Amino acid sequence: MTETTVLADHPHSLGRSLVWRLRDDARAVGDARNLIRRALLLVGLRRDLVDDAVLMVSELVTNVVLHGDAPYELVVRVEPAEVVCMVVDAGAVLPVRRGTDAQTENGRGLLIVAELSAGLFGCIPQTFATCPGMEGKATWFALPLAGGRT
């Protein structure tokens, strides 16, 4: 993992964002969990919201490692009303939310994100902050902050 933290303005987002370039392999999942936990605790988010964000980021990074294309980025933006987290990859294939099947061992990541974010999630075209000029897609979720800070 490149531990450099970049403050970057994103053309598809308002405000300032914390951006991390993630490793191009499965270690990115654990790295992303640690980064998002530290960042959200530092801004004073309630621990239950931090735990939800960590789980959702873990699911999204797992998806890009399994189904997307490197490089990978983690973006977090804290606004007065919400926290938005994005996982950016260079793949063209859009994530697909699957139905539930009790026998399947995987495929529930986007269902978890949909539930924990109360439906505030999606996928949009996104430029990379850590790879200028490179286009990709961002799978994102938002957590409203009404009463969400300690």
C-alpha positions as CSV (number, residue, x, y, z in Angstrom):
1,M,0.0,0.0,0.0
2,T,1.2,3.4,-0.8
3,E,0.7,5.2,2.6
4,T,0.8,8.7,1.0
5,T,-2.4,10.5,1.8
6,V,-3.4,13.0,-0.9
7,L,-5.8,15.9,-0.4
8,A,-7.4,16.3,-3.8
9,D,-10.3,18.0,-5.3
10,H,-12.4,15.6,-7.3
11,P,-14.3,16.8,-10.4
12,H,-17.3,14.6,-9.4
13,S,-17.5,15.6,-5.8
14,L,-17.9,18.7,-3.7
15,G,-15.4,19.7,-1.1
16,R,-12.1,18.2,-0.2
17,S,-11.4,14.5,0.1
18,L,-8.8,12.2,1.7
19,V,-7.5,9.8,-1.0
20,W,-5.3,6.7,-0.6
21,R,-3.8,4.6,-3.4
22,L,-4.3,1.0,-2.4
23,R,-2.2,-2.0,-3.1
24,D,-3.0,-3.9,-6.3
25,D,-3.8,-7.1,-4.5
26,A,-5.9,-8.7,-1.8
27,R,-3.9,-6.9,1.0
28,A,-5.8,-3.8,-0.1
29,V,-8.9,-5.0,1.8
30,G,-7.2,-4.9,5.2
31,D,-5.4,-1.7,4.4
32,A,-8.6,0.0,3.4
33,R,-10.4,-1.1,6.6
34,N,-7.5,0.3,8.7
35,L,-7.4,3.6,6.8
36,I,-11.1,4.2,6.9
37,R,-11.4,3.4,10.6
38,R,-8.6,5.7,11.5
39,A,-9.9,8.6,9.3
40,L,-13.5,8.4,10.6
41,L,-12.5,8.1,14.2
42,L,-10.2,11.1,13.9
43,V,-13.1,13.2,12.6
44,G,-15.3,12.1,15.6
45,L,-17.8,9.8,14.0
46,R,-19.8,7.6,16.3
47,R,-18.2,4.1,16.6
48,D,-21.3,2.3,15.3
49,L,-21.2,4.4,12.1
50,V,-17.4,3.8,11.8
51,D,-18.0,0.1,12.1
52,D,-20.7,0.2,9.4
53,A,-18.4,2.2,7.1
54,V,-15.5,-0.2,7.7
55,L,-17.7,-3.2,6.7
56,M,-19.0,-1.4,3.6
57,V,-15.5,-0.3,2.5
58,S,-14.3,-3.9,3.1
59,E,-17.1,-5.2,0.8
60,L,-16.4,-2.7,-1.9
61,V,-12.6,-3.2,-1.9
62,T,-13.1,-6.9,-2.0
63,N,-15.4,-6.5,-5.1
64,V,-12.8,-4.4,-7.0
65,V,-10.0,-6.8,-6.1
66,L,-12.0,-9.8,-7.3
67,H,-13.9,-8.2,-10.3
68,G,-12.2,-4.8,-11.1
69,D,-9.0,-3.7,-12.5
70,A,-6.0,-2.0,-10.8
71,P,-5.1,0.6,-9.7
72,Y,-7.4,1.0,-6.7
73,E,-8.1,4.1,-4.6
74,L,-10.0,4.8,-1.4
75,V,-11.7,8.2,-1.1
76,V,-13.5,9.6,1.9
77,R,-15.2,12.9,2.1
78,V,-16.7,14.2,5.3
79,E,-19.3,16.9,4.8
80,P,-21.5,18.5,7.5
81,A,-24.5,16.3,6.6
82,E,-22.8,13.1,5.4
83,V,-19.7,10.9,4.9
84,V,-19.2,9.7,1.4
85,C,-16.8,6.8,0.8
86,M,-15.7,5.7,-2.7
87,V,-13.6,2.9,-4.0
88,V,-12.2,3.7,-7.4
89,D,-10.9,1.1,-9.9
90,A,-10.0,1.1,-13.6
91,G,-12.4,-1.7,-14.6
92,A,-15.2,-1.1,-17.0
93,V,-17.5,-3.7,-15.6
94,L,-20.1,-2.2,-13.3
95,P,-21.0,-4.0,-10.0
96,V,-24.2,-5.9,-10.0
97,R,-26.3,-6.5,-6.9
98,R,-27.4,-10.1,-6.9
99,G,-30.3,-11.8,-5.3
100,T,-29.9,-13.7,-2.1
101,D,-29.4,-17.4,-2.1
102,A,-28.9,-19.2,1.2
103,Q,-26.5,-21.7,-0.4
104,T,-24.2,-19.2,-2.0
105,E,-21.0,-18.4,0.0
106,N,-20.4,-15.0,-1.8
107,G,-22.2,-12.3,-3.7
108,R,-23.8,-10.5,-0.8
109,G,-21.4,-7.5,-0.6
110,L,-23.7,-5.0,-2.4
111,L,-26.7,-6.2,-0.5
112,I,-24.8,-5.4,2.7
113,V,-23.8,-2.0,1.4
114,A,-27.4,-1.3,0.3
115,E,-28.8,-2.2,3.7
116,L,-26.2,-0.4,5.9
117,S,-26.3,2.8,3.7
118,A,-30.2,2.8,3.6
119,G,-29.9,2.7,-0.2
120,L,-27.5,5.6,-0.5
121,F,-24.9,3.9,-2.8
122,G,-24.1,3.6,-6.5
123,C,-21.5,3.6,-9.2
124,I,-20.3,6.6,-11.2
125,P,-17.5,7.4,-13.7
126,Q,-14.6,8.8,-11.7
127,T,-11.1,10.1,-12.5
128,F,-8.2,9.0,-10.3
129,A,-6.6,11.4,-7.9
130,T,-3.4,9.3,-7.5
131,C,-3.1,8.5,-11.3
132,P,-3.8,11.9,-13.0
133,G,-5.6,11.5,-16.3
134,M,-6.7,8.0,-15.6
135,E,-10.4,7.3,-15.8
136,G,-12.3,4.6,-13.9
137,K,-15.4,4.1,-11.9
138,A,-16.2,4.7,-8.3
139,T,-18.5,2.5,-6.3
140,W,-19.7,4.7,-3.4
141,F,-21.9,4.9,-0.4
142,A,-23.0,7.7,1.9
143,L,-23.8,7.8,5.6
144,P,-26.0,10.6,6.8
145,L,-24.5,12.3,9.9
146,A,-27.7,13.4,11.7
147,G,-26.6,12.7,15.2
148,G,-23.6,10.8,13.9
149,R,-20.7,12.6,15.6
150,T,-19.5,12.1,19.1
